[in-house]
């Protein structure tokens, strides 16, 4: 290879490594706390309405940790009217955790 091509290839490799190393830091973490106003088992979603502001619907993934009154549980155990606190990705709306109390 020519020196110019080697430099270009090294730059491309560096750029790819930077994307994979820095990308997790680009995830926008968000939180919503309020009353659970809707649950869809079919769609795997929970809607939480804070005291002020707009309701947020988060998606429940296999990796989402769900607790009710401090105990690990399934989405089906949550009820509309429970108090909910969800940490989620602001871009994808996938919840990393949902803590609910009754």
LINTA-V546689 format. One record per backbone hydrogen bond with DSSP energy under -1.0 kcal/mol. CO is the residue of the C=O (numbers start at 1). NH is the residue of the N-H. E is the energy in kcal/mol with one decimal. If there is no record, write none. Layout:
BEGIN
[[CO NH E] [CO NH E]]
END
This chain:
BEGIN
[[2 6 -2.2] [3 7 -2.2] [4 8 -2.0] [5 9 -2.6] [6 10 -2.5] [7 11 -2.2] [8 12 -2.1] [9 13 -2.4] [10 14 -2.4] [11 15 -2.4] [12 16 -2.3] [13 17 -2.4] [14 18 -2.4] [15 19 -2.1] [16 20 -2.1] [17 21 -2.2] [18 22 -2.8] [19 23 -2.1] [22 25 -1.0] [23 26 -1.9] [24 27 -1.0] [28 90 -3.8] [30 88 -2.5] [32 86 -2.8] [34 84 -3.7] [35 49 -3.1] [36 81 -2.9] [38 47 -3.1] [40 44 -1.5] [40 45 -1.9] [44 60 -3.5] [45 40 -2.6] [46 58 -3.0] [47 37 -2.4] [47 38 -1.2] [48 56 -2.7] [49 35 -2.1] [56 48 -2.9] [58 46 -2.1] [59 95 -3.0] [61 64 -1.3] [65 98 -2.8] [66 73 -2.6] [67 100 -2.8] [68 71 -1.5] [71 68 -2.7] [74 77 -1.8] [75 78 -1.5] [79 82 -2.0] [82 36 -3.1] [83 101 -2.1] [84 34 -2.6] [85 99 -2.8] [86 32 -2.1] [87 96 -2.5] [87 97 -1.5] [88 30 -2.6] [89 93 -3.0] [93 59 -3.3] [94 89 -2.0] [96 65 -2.1] [97 87 -2.2] [98 67 -2.7] [99 85 -2.0] [100 69 -3.1] [101 83 -2.5]]
END
